[in-house]
Every structure is written in structure tokens, then in C-alpha cells.
């Protein structure tokens, strides 16, 4: 197989447009929470949040990606099997941070994130 190669004289690097496209596609697949179901039929888990009502406006992040406020995403966040980092953040409060390991299973699991966003006196 023959590939056409472009040279960038200013950088001195050799780039292949097909290799660059492949790298971009691979990076886009690797970032963000994985799909609701994997190709093997593993169901993953649904996340629920047990927090005081005053914290329902806190922001939820899964694997560093914003998914919404607690009141909007309650029972709607689905994650694939594997390790996931869940954070609940609110300005002026310490965040809740949990690492969840979701096992492969044919049945969808429910995982609860519990906690209280305590006041951070340094941000008050």
C-alpha cells in the first residue's frame, strides 16, 4: 500500500493525512464517558445521587466531562463497565469525588453516589 506523504518545511515533520485522520478518530473515541452499551451487550450501570436537597443544583462530572446538575440527571446518567471517576461540585463547597468500578453484566446495575457538599471556609 502506497501513501502520499506531505512535508511541512517549517516544522521539519513528515505527516500523513491518513495517519492524522486515524489519530483524530482514535482520540475522539477514547475521550468522554463510554456508550450506554458495549458491543458485547454489557449493560453497565445507572448512577443515582443521594444528597441533601439544597445541593440538587450541584454540577455532576463523569470522567472529567460535565453531564448536568444533580436535579436534571438523577437516574439518567449511564456508564459502561469499567472504572469511572464521578464528581459532584458546587461553588463554595468541597466536592464529592468517587471512583466506581462497574463490573460487566447482562443486567443494568444501579450505583448510588452519596454524600454532602460541606462548606469550604476558604471560599466563603
C-alpha positions as CSV (number, residue, x, y, z in Angstrom):
1,X,0.0,0.0,0.0
2,X,1.4,3.4,-1.0
3,X,0.6,6.5,1.0
4,X,1.1,10.1,-0.1
5,X,3.3,12.0,2.3
6,X,3.2,15.7,2.9
7,X,6.2,17.7,4.3
8,X,5.9,20.7,6.5
9,X,9.1,22.6,5.9
10,X,8.6,25.0,8.8
11,X,8.5,22.1,11.3
12,X,10.5,19.5,9.6
13,X,7.9,16.9,10.4
14,X,6.5,14.3,8.0
15,X,2.7,14.0,8.3
16,X,0.5,11.5,6.6
17,X,-3.1,12.8,6.2
18,X,-4.5,9.3,6.7
19,X,-2.4,8.8,9.9
20,X,-3.5,12.2,11.2
21,X,-7.2,11.3,10.5
22,X,-6.7,8.0,12.2
23,X,-5.2,9.7,15.3
24,X,-8.1,12.2,15.5
25,X,-10.7,9.4,15.2
26,X,-8.9,7.3,17.8
27,X,-8.7,10.3,20.2
28,X,-12.4,11.1,19.8
29,X,-13.3,7.5,20.7
30,X,-11.1,7.5,23.7
31,X,-12.4,10.6,25.4
32,X,-15.5,11.0,27.4
33,X,-17.8,8.5,29.0
34,X,-18.3,5.3,27.1
35,X,-21.5,4.4,25.4
36,X,-24.6,3.2,27.3
37,X,-24.0,-0.4,26.0
38,X,-20.8,-2.0,24.7
39,X,-20.7,-4.2,21.6
40,X,-20.6,-7.4,23.8
41,X,-24.0,-6.5,25.3
42,X,-22.7,-5.5,28.7
43,X,-25.3,-3.3,30.4
44,X,-23.2,-1.1,32.7
45,X,-24.8,1.0,35.4
46,X,-27.2,3.9,36.1
47,X,-26.0,6.5,38.6
48,X,-28.3,7.9,41.3
49,X,-27.4,10.7,43.7
50,X,-28.3,10.8,47.4
51,X,-27.6,14.4,48.5
52,X,-29.4,17.0,50.7
53,X,-32.0,18.9,48.6
54,X,-30.0,22.1,49.0
55,X,-27.3,20.5,46.8
56,X,-29.5,19.5,43.9
57,X,-28.1,22.4,41.9
58,X,-24.6,21.0,42.1
59,X,-22.8,20.0,38.9
60,X,-22.1,16.4,38.0
61,X,-18.9,15.3,36.1
62,X,-18.2,11.8,34.9
63,X,-14.6,11.1,33.9
64,X,-14.0,14.8,33.8
65,X,-16.9,15.6,31.5
66,X,-19.8,17.7,32.6
67,X,-23.1,15.9,32.4
68,X,-25.5,18.3,34.1
69,X,-26.9,19.3,37.5
70,X,-28.0,16.7,40.0
71,X,-31.7,17.6,39.7
72,X,-31.5,17.2,35.9
73,X,-29.5,13.9,35.7
74,X,-31.0,12.0,38.6
75,X,-31.2,8.4,37.4
76,X,-30.3,9.4,33.8
77,X,-26.5,9.0,33.8
78,X,-25.5,5.7,32.4
79,X,-21.9,4.4,32.4
80,X,-20.3,1.4,30.7
81,X,-18.4,-1.3,32.5
82,X,-15.0,-0.2,33.8
83,X,-13.6,2.4,36.1
84,X,-15.2,5.8,36.2
85,X,-14.5,9.0,38.2
86,X,-17.7,10.8,39.4
87,X,-17.5,14.2,40.9
88,X,-20.2,16.5,42.3
89,X,-19.2,20.1,42.5
90,X,-20.7,23.3,43.8
91,X,-19.1,26.7,44.3
92,X,-18.1,27.4,47.9
93,X,-18.2,23.7,48.9
94,X,-15.9,20.8,49.0
95,X,-16.6,18.4,46.1
96,X,-17.7,14.8,46.4
97,X,-15.3,12.5,44.5
98,X,-15.9,8.8,43.9
99,X,-14.2,6.2,41.8
100,X,-16.6,3.5,40.7
101,X,-15.7,0.1,39.2
102,X,-18.6,-1.2,37.2
103,X,-18.5,-4.9,36.5
104,X,-19.6,-6.4,33.2
105,X,-23.1,-7.8,33.5
106,X,-26.0,-8.5,31.2
107,X,-28.3,-6.7,33.7
108,X,-28.1,-3.0,34.2
109,X,-26.9,-2.1,37.7
110,X,-27.7,0.9,39.9
111,X,-24.9,2.7,41.7
112,X,-25.6,5.4,44.3
113,X,-23.3,8.4,44.9
114,X,-24.0,9.6,48.5
115,X,-22.6,12.5,50.3
116,X,-22.8,16.0,51.5
117,X,-21.2,19.0,50.0
118,X,-19.6,20.6,53.0
119,X,-18.9,24.3,53.2
120,X,-15.4,25.4,52.3
121,X,-14.5,28.2,54.7
122,X,-11.7,29.3,52.3
123,X,-14.1,30.1,49.6
124,X,-16.8,31.8,51.7
